[in-house]
Amino acid sequence: MGKLNKFIERKVASYKRVLREVEIRQGNKEPLIVLSFRDFDRNQGQSFEEWEEEKLLALTISKLREVCQFTVGQAQSQQIIKPYTKIGFPPESEFSHPKHVLSDVIWCSMHIKGKEFVIGHFEDNIFHIIFLDKYHEFWPTKKKNT
């Protein structure tokens, strides 16, 4: 009866919980980036096999996995994925606009290393990967001071 008395003797006040105000966020959380290869262009740029031979594919997949931890806004503000907002498809590109991609998309690039880029566009939070660009030919830049 000793242990039982211990519980009976406790005052009711000792069992009361103090409720504190908890801040509740209103609205939905912004979704994270997801990837799509649905519109990947196999006729331009390089193939996955070529990037694998060059030891670029594992690095690319690792970077793509990392970018999926961000929202579109976070990835763009940290310049992980850069949108080309001033112009549509680059006029001096070595690539041509794929017929299966809408003409009004905002093209984006994700730097992998050196000259290597993944090129695509966003549809909401979905990053559609269209090209693997090993030689920076999607949006070629002129060398400075030459």
N, C-alpha and C positions, 0 to 999 in steps of 0.2 A: 504494500500500500504506500510505501515511501515515495516511489517514482510517480505514482498516480497523483499523489497529493501535490507534488511539485507543479503539475500542470493546472490543477484546480486552483491553487493559491495565486497563480499569476493574475494580475489585474487585467481587466478587459482592455484598458488603455494601452498596454504593451503590445497588443495585437493590431491596433489601428495603424494603418499606413498613411503616411502623409503624401498627399497628391501634390505634385508640382506641375506647373504649366509646362507643356511640351510644345515647342514650336512646330507647327505643321506646315509643310510647304504646299502652296496652292498650285494647281495646274499640273501638267504633265512634264516629265523630265525629257529633255531633248535627246533624241535617239543617237546612238553611236553609229559610226560608219560601218557599213557592210559592203562587201565586194561582189561584183558580178563580172563574169567573163563571157556573158551571153553574146555580146557584140564584138568580141575580140576579132581583129582583122588578121587573118592568116596569110594574106597576100602582100602585106607591107610590114616593114620593120623586121624584127627577128622572131624566130619561134622559141618556144620554151626549151626545146632541145639544144638550140644554138646557145642560149644563155646558160644551160646546164654545162655544156662543153667548156664555156668560158669561165666557169665557176661563179656565175652571177645569179643563178636561179635560187639557191639556198639563201643568199643574202637578201634577194628581192622578196622572197616569201617571208623571211623574218621581219623585214621592214613593213610589209603589208599587214602582217599580224599585229605589229605594234600600232599601226595607224588605226586599227579597228578598236583601239582603246579610247579614241577621241571622238568628239562630235565634229561635224563639218566645220563649224565655227572655230573650234579649238585648233584643228589641223591647219586651217587657213591662216589663223592669226599667228600661229607659231611657224608659219611658212614651211610646213611639212608637205602640204599640197598647195601649189600656187595656181590660182585661176588666171586665165588670160582674158581679162574683162574688157579691154579696150578695142578688141577686134575679134571677129569670128575665127574662122579657120585661117591660120597664118598664110599670107600671100606668097611668101618665098619658101614655103615648106617643100621638102623633098617628097613628102607624102601627099596623097590626094584624099579629099574628103570621102570617106566611105559612104556608099549609097544607102546602106542600112542604118546610118546614124542620122538623126534629125539635123537639119541645117542650122538651127538656132541654139544649139547647145553651147555652153561656156566650157571651152577646153581647159584642161588642167594638167599640170605635170607634177610628178613626184620624183625627186632626185634620189638615185640609188647610190652611185659613187662615180667619180670622174665625169665622163660625158654621158653615162647611162641614166635613162629616165624611163618611167612608166607614164604613158599618156592616156588620159581618159576624160570623163566628164561626170558630173553629179546629176542624179535624178533624186531629189529629196536627200536622203542620207545614204543612197546607194552610189558607190563609186564604180562606174562602168569602165573597165580597163579595155582599151581599144588597141594600143600599140605598145610594143617593147622597142625602145629607141636607144640603141647602143652607141650611136655616133652623133647624137644631138642634131638630128636632121629634121625633126618635126618643126622646131622653131630655131633655125640656125641663126647664130649671132656672129657679127663681124668682130674680128679680133681688134682690140683697142691698141692704139699707138703703134700701128704697123704701116 
